């Protein structure tokens, strides 16, 4: 988190803000690292996604600037993947099937409203899985031995 601390401090300083506490790791998983921090502008989150999600900060920043209901990205570093956002007071609704359905509807809504941003997110590094590319993507996925090994017997193609 030392690397993140220095980057966060420099990004806050660019806006005239300062950190008022330490970075507190709230998630460290295969999907990335997330730290919460108190600042003079309120609670913020610093995140470094895993390599397969690397352009996440830049993409969220673009979609949020287009009026999408997403966290406000304060800064994003394309070199390291770190991004910093204001607290959006979000809490995962996924505690039961109704919450999962609500989350999936919200995700679908963001995707539908982001149709005009497809070229940007692909250029930013998001995988291009438009309809014409899906057959090749599924073939590549099912050709990967690690992926196939992770499937259950019911999921293995026959």
N, C-alpha and C positions, 0 to 999 in steps of 0.2 A: 504493500500500500504506500510505501515511500514515494514511488514514482507517481502514483495518483495524487498524493498530497501536494507535491510541487506543482503538478499540472493544474490541479484544482485551484490552488492559491493564485497562480498566474492568471487563470481565467476569471476568478472573482475580482482580482485587482483591476482587470481591464474594464470592469463595470463599476468600480468604486465600492465593491463589497469586500468583506473579510470573513474568514472562518472564525467561529466563536467556540469551536470544540474540535475534538479529534474525529477522524473518519472512523465510523463504526461499521464493521462488516456485517451485513444483514443477509447476504447470500454468497456462497462460494460453491459453484457446482459446474458440471460439464457445460452448462449454458453460459457461464461467465461469472464475474464478480460484481457485487453491488454493495456500495457503502452509503450509509446515511451520514449527513453532516449538518450541523447547525451553522447558519451564517447570519450576517446582519440583514439579509434579505429573506430570512426564513429557512425552513428545512429544505434541503436539497438532497439529490441522490447522484452519486457518481457510479457509472457502470462501464465495465469493459466486457463486452460480449465475447463469447468463444469465436474462433476464427470463422466458423460457418455462419455467424451472424454479424460479422465485422462491420458492414455498412449501416447497421441499425441506427446509430445516432444521426447520421446524415439523412437517412430516409425519414426518420421520425421528424427531424427538424423541417424538412421540406413539406411533409404532409401537414404538420401542425401549422406552418406558415400559410398554407392554403385553406385554413379554417377547419381542419379536421379536429375532432375532440380527442386530442392526444396530449401527453405531457409536453410542457414548453421546454424545449431544449435550449439551454443557456450557451453551451459550447459543445463542439464535437471535433475530435482530432482524428483525421483520416489515417495518420501514420500509426498510431497506437490503438485506435478503436475506442478509446475512452470517450464518454460523453457525460454531460452534466445537465441535470434537469431540475426545475422547480418541483416542489412537492405538489402533486396533483390530487392528493387526498384519495387516491384510488385504493381499493381493497379488492382482492380477488373475489368475484361472486361465486366461484366454483367450489361449493361445499356440498352440492347435491345436483341431481339431474336438472332441476329448474334453473339453478345458477349456471350450469354448463350451457344450457340452451340460451340463456340470456347473453352469456359471453360469446357464444358462437354467432348469435344474431348481431351483436355489436361488431365483431370482427368482419362479418359479411358486409355490414353497413360501411365500415371504413374502406373495405376493398372496392365496393361499388362506387363510392365517392372519390376514390383515388384512381379511377380508370384514366383520367387525363394525365396522370403522373407516371404511367407505366414506363415510358422511355427513360425518364430520369432515374427511376429506381433500378432499372436494368443497368444503365450506365454507371450507377453508383456501386454496383457489384452484387445486387440482389439476383439470385438465380432466375433465369428466364423460363418460366413454366407455362407460357401461353399454350393454348390448345394444340397448335400445330407441333409443339415441341414435346408434349407429354408422352407420346408413344416411345420416343427415343430415351426420355428420362426414366420411364418405368423399366425399359429394357436394361439400361445401365444399372439401375438400382437392383434389379433381380439377377444381374450378372455378378454382383459383388458378393463374394462368399461370406464375409462378415455379416452383411445384412441378411442374407438367406439363413444363416445359422441362428440369427436372433428371432426368426419367425417361429410361431407355434405350428404344430402339425396341421391344424385347421387352416392356417394362413399360407402354407407352402403351395405354390402352383403345381398342378398335376398335369 
